[in-house]
Amino acid sequence: MSDYTNLQLEIEGHTALVTLTNPSANTFTRDGLMALTQLVHDLNARRDVVSLVITGQGEKFFSAGADLKQFADGDKAMAREMARRFGEAFEALSQFRGVSIAAINGYAMGGGLECALACDIRIAESQAQMALPEASVGLLPCAGGTQNLAWLVGEGWAKRMVLLGERINADTALRIGLIEEITKTGEARARALELAKMTDKQSPTSIAACKKLIQGARHAPLAHMLPLEREAFIDLFDSYDQQEGVNAFLQKRPARWSNA
């Protein structure tokens, strides 16, 4: 695989472990965002990768988002490109065909929280702090923050975090549904990898189909999604994994998935 700017990639079994590495706050740059987009596309092309864990380097930051210095001179062309790069990267992450888990090991601010919001599951360490403070510097969350946050926590809490700039801790994030689990300091990565390993027992083709259906409910009415759910069920009968899964169950043995 290629080298990815500001990203460290490790493959552990069927899991891709991606670490944000741009000290000291793991901020996102243009090249880093382009690298994240490419990395997700590369992982999608690998049949052996079924899950993805993303975390931050160091003990303090998951990611502080964008480096505001690049917006200081009011360059609209730079702003337009960065908004596009953020959107491409986090939409690619959201559309990763497997299961994505954010291991929030510290501050997740602005684009850092938007990165976590693009994942399927979020695990946060007890000291983590999360916020979308863009309006406090005359900007707004442009990489899915206003949309994904409201979908997860409801309009009221989304407005508190975006319009009021309220910063929340891990306990509040768990209570409002922004994260699914809290760990002790230093344990989010290990716990995320444990959850990712659970996908080994699941059919990769089934995971991809289910994920599309679950996320499809964000923009389509129930009456539209229910027929698609039934068709997706039938389509799985064209896959090797469907036959393997049923036969493995009947033969009382572990399934050997081929992601095909």
Secondary structure, 3 states (H helix, E strand, C coil): CCCCCCEEEEEECCEEEEEECCCCCCCECHHHHHHHHHHHHHHHCCCCCCEEEEEECCCCEEECCECHHHHCCCCHHHHHHHHHHHHHHHHHHHCCCCEEEEEECCEEECHHHHHHHCCCEEEEECCCEEECCHHHHCCCCCCCHHHHHHHHHCHHHHHHHHCCCCCEEHHHHHHHCCCCEEECCCCHHHHHHHHHHHHHHCCHHHHHHHHHHHHHCCCCCHHHHHHHHHHHHHHHHHCHHHHHHHHHHHCCCCCCCCCC
